[in-house]
């Protein structure tokens, strides 16, 4: 684990929390791994207090679990939780997309189109791992175009949680290209101001992502 650089504008506790959260969501800590305060503090170069506070917050978010007299451990992923996240995410992102149909600006549409072209170019050059950031960027632009800060926050939170499950499949070139095709259909509907179409495009896109996770993570056909 690398040393943590504390940037201005964020408290140490917040920075430690965000860093550990990102590591968890990216799968850097395997399921059931113990998270030891002293070890984490030494590795990232901070005191134990912000680490302890961050771990408590991460437990409240459902990413780790408390073990009496032991500390914390990474919470394992489950198909039941995957189904729940996908259902809730679909409801929120469909709402964001329908609002975006009415409110999206030419500049935001241009940003989505640029994201598509850059994403495909990077993946075809043999860098599917770069799609993790491009995917996040695409969905953030879309949610922001809804015009609702609260909806944007919810969509970002659910997408990050789904990344715990999706990280293995999203690194594969075929899965990344398939996701980009889903993004293209969403953009096409936004251009046409097609509310029903963008709803279907979002649901189909997320359903495809769920099937990829079930195939690569849970071994389902």
Residue pairs with C-beta under 8 A, 6 or more apart in sequence:
1 23
1 40
1 43
1 44
2 44
3 43
3 44
3 45
4 15
4 16
4 19
4 44
4 45
4 46
6 12
6 15
6 46
7 15
10 18
11 50
12 46
12 50
13 49
13 50
13 53
13 54
15 50
16 44
16 46
16 50
16 51
16 53
16 54
17 50
17 53
17 54
17 57
17 58
19 44
20 35
20 40
20 51
20 54
20 55
20 58
21 54
21 58
21 61
21 63
21 160
23 29
24 58
24 63
24 64
24 74
24 164
25 63
25 160
25 161
25 163
25 164
25 167
26 132
26 163
26 167
27 164
27 167
27 168
29 35
29 74
30 74
31 74
31 75
31 76
31 77
32 73
32 74
32 76
33 73
33 74
34 67
34 70
34 71
34 72
34 73
35 55
35 64
35 71
35 72
35 73
35 74
36 71
37 48
37 51
37 52
37 55
37 71
38 48
40 51
41 47
41 48
41 51
44 51
55 64
55 71
55 72
58 64
58 72
59 65
59 66
59 72
62 75
63 74
63 75
63 164
64 72
64 73
64 74
64 75
65 72
65 73
65 75
66 72
67 73
77 164
77 165
77 217
79 214
79 218
82 162
82 165
82 210
82 213
82 214
83 210
85 158
85 161
85 162
85 165
86 162
86 206
86 207
86 209
86 210
88 158
89 155
89 158
89 159
89 162
89 206
90 202
90 203
90 206
92 151
92 154
92 155
92 158
93 139
93 142
93 143
93 155
93 158
93 202
93 206
94 198
94 199
94 202
94 203
95 146
95 151
96 142
96 143
96 145
96 146
96 148
96 151
96 152
96 155
97 142
97 146
97 186
97 189
97 190
97 198
97 199
97 201
97 202
98 195
98 198
98 199
99 145
99 146
99 147
99 148
99 151
100 108
100 142
100 143
100 145
100 146
100 147
100 190
100 198
101 189
101 190
101 193
101 194
101 195
101 198
102 193
103 145
103 146
103 147
104 145
104 190
105 145
108 141
108 144
108 145
109 187
109 190
109 191
111 141
112 138
112 141
112 142
112 183
112 187
112 190
113 187
115 134
115 137
115 138
115 141
115 183
116 138
116 180
116 183
116 184
116 187
118 134
119 130
119 131
119 134
119 135
119 138
119 176
119 180
119 183
120 177
120 180
122 130
122 131
122 134
123 130
123 131
123 173
123 176
123 177
123 180
124 173
124 177
126 173
128 170
128 171
128 172
128 173
128 175
128 176
129 171
131 170
131 171
131 176
131 179
131 180
132 163
132 167
132 170
132 171
135 170
135 179
136 159
138 183
139 155
139 156
139 159
140 152
140 155
140 156
142 186
143 151
143 152
143 155
143 156
144 152
146 152
162 209
163 170
165 213
165 217
166 209
166 212
166 213
168 213
168 216
168 217
169 175
169 209
169 212
169 213
169 215
169 216
169 217
170 176
170 179
170 212
172 216
175 212
175 216
178 208
178 212
179 205
179 208
179 209
182 201
182 204
182 205
182 208
182 209
183 205
185 201
185 204
185 205
186 198
186 201
186 202
186 205
188 197
188 201
189 197
189 198
189 201
190 198
214 220
215 221
